[in-house]
Amino acid sequence: MHRHNETRHLPYSPTQMFDLVADVARYPEFLPWISAIRVRSDSDTEMVADMIVGFKGIKESFTSRVHKHRPDHVRVDYLDGPLKHLHNEWAFRDDGQGGVLVDFEVEFAFKNRLFEMLAGQMFDKALRKMIGAFETRAAQLYAPDESGSSSSSAHSAA
């Protein structure tokens, strides 16, 4: 099983980061390897979604349940697909200075031994790319533009 956890300090609010992470339907717009999302059900506290992930000619679909605890926690539990196990959590803590501490944790294992070996070789690089994509998206949505106003007015969370 592969595991990773880290904390990032970002200049946004916990609510902004919660909205970004909980807006699963928009993941194909900015996350590498995510080609499509189908939301089966969605409420203020829970979502079930199918995600199609593609990498180097391999496409897989999996289903997850997203537990949303506004504004400080998102938990994702794996339901079905090519993995043996997937669990990730996001926690958003106010830093007391107008920013947020984002705690991210993921653990997963593939059913297929070949995929498991390939994932082990690429795990750190893929995670860095994914976390970087969330940071870039946050900057696009929430960073002030030259006029000093936030660009978040163009975005509404699902």
N, C-alpha and C positions, 0 to 999 in steps of 0.2 A: 504494500500500500504506500502511496506517495502522500506526503503531508507538507504543508507550508503554512506559516503564519507570519504576519508582519504588521507593523503599525506605520501609518503615514500621517504626517501633519500637513494639512491643507488649509488655504485661506478662505474657506467657505463655511457655511453653517451646517450643523448636523442635519437640519431639515432639507437643505439643498442636496446634500450627499445621499440622504435617504431617498429623496425623490428620483435622483439619477439611477441608483441601484435598483429601486423597486419598479422602475419603468422598463420592464423586461421586453415589452413589445418593440421598443426602439433599439434593442441590442444590435440587430443587423446593420443599423446605420453607422455604428462606430467600432464594434468589436471584431477583431480579426477572426476568421474561420467560421463565424456565425452567418449562415446564408439565409435562414428563414426562422420565424417564430410563429407558432399558432397558439393563441391563448384559448384554452378550453373553458376556463372559468376565471372570474376575477372579482374580488371584493376589496374592501378597505383592509382586510386582515389576511387574505389568502388568495393565491393564484395558482392555477395548474396550467402548465404550458408545455408544448412540444417544441423542441429546438433542433434544427438541422445544422450540423457542424460538418464542414468539409475541409480537408487538408490533403494536398498532393494527390488528388484523384480519389480519395477515400471520403465517402459521405456516410454519416450516421445520424440517426434521429434518436433523441431520448426525451423522456418526460420527467418533469420535476414539479414538486410542490414548493411554492415560495410562501413562507410565513412572514407577514409584514407587521412589525410592531413600531408604528410611527411614534416619534421620529428617530429612534435610536438603534433599531436592530432589524436585520433581514436575515432569515435563515432559509437555506435551500436544501431540500431533501429529495433524493433521487427516487423515482418510481419505477421507470422501465427504460430499457435500451441496452446498448452494448457493454455497459459497465457492470461490474460486480457491486460497486459501492461509489457513491458520490455524496459529499456533504460539504457545504460551505456556509460560512457565517460572516456577516458584516456588522460591526458595531460602530456607532458614531457618537463620539463624546465631545462636548463643548470644551474647548481649551481655556475658556475664561478670558480670551483676548480677541474674540471675534472669528476664530478659526475652529477647526475640527480635528480631532484625532480619529483616524479611521483604522480600526482593527479588522484585519482580513485573515480568514482561516479557511483552508480547503484541504480535503483529503479525498482521495479516490483510488480505485483499483479497477482494472479491466478484467473482463471474463476471459478474453483472448490473450494467451501468453505472448504472442508476437506484439500485439498492441501494448501490452504491459512493458515489454522490453524497450520498444520505441519510445513510449511515454517517459520512461526513466531517463533516456538520453536527452530528451528535449524539454523536460518538465520545467526547469528553472527559466530557460529562455522563453518558453510559452507564457509562463506566469508573469514574467517581467513585461512582456508585450501586452498582455491583457490588462494588467494593473496600469500600465502607461496609457492605454486606450481610455480607461475610466478617468484618469487625471486630465488627459487632453480634452475629453468631452466636457468635464467639469469646467475647464478654462473657457471652452467655447460657449457654454451656457451661462456661466456665472461671473466670469472675470469682467471687471469694468472696462468699457471701451474708452476711447480718447476723451469723450465728453464727461467721463466720470460716472456714467450710469451703467447699471448692470444690463447685460444682454439677456437676462432670464425672462424678460417679458415676452419674448418670442416662443417660450417653451412652457408647456403645461404638462404636468405629470399625468399619466393615465391612472 
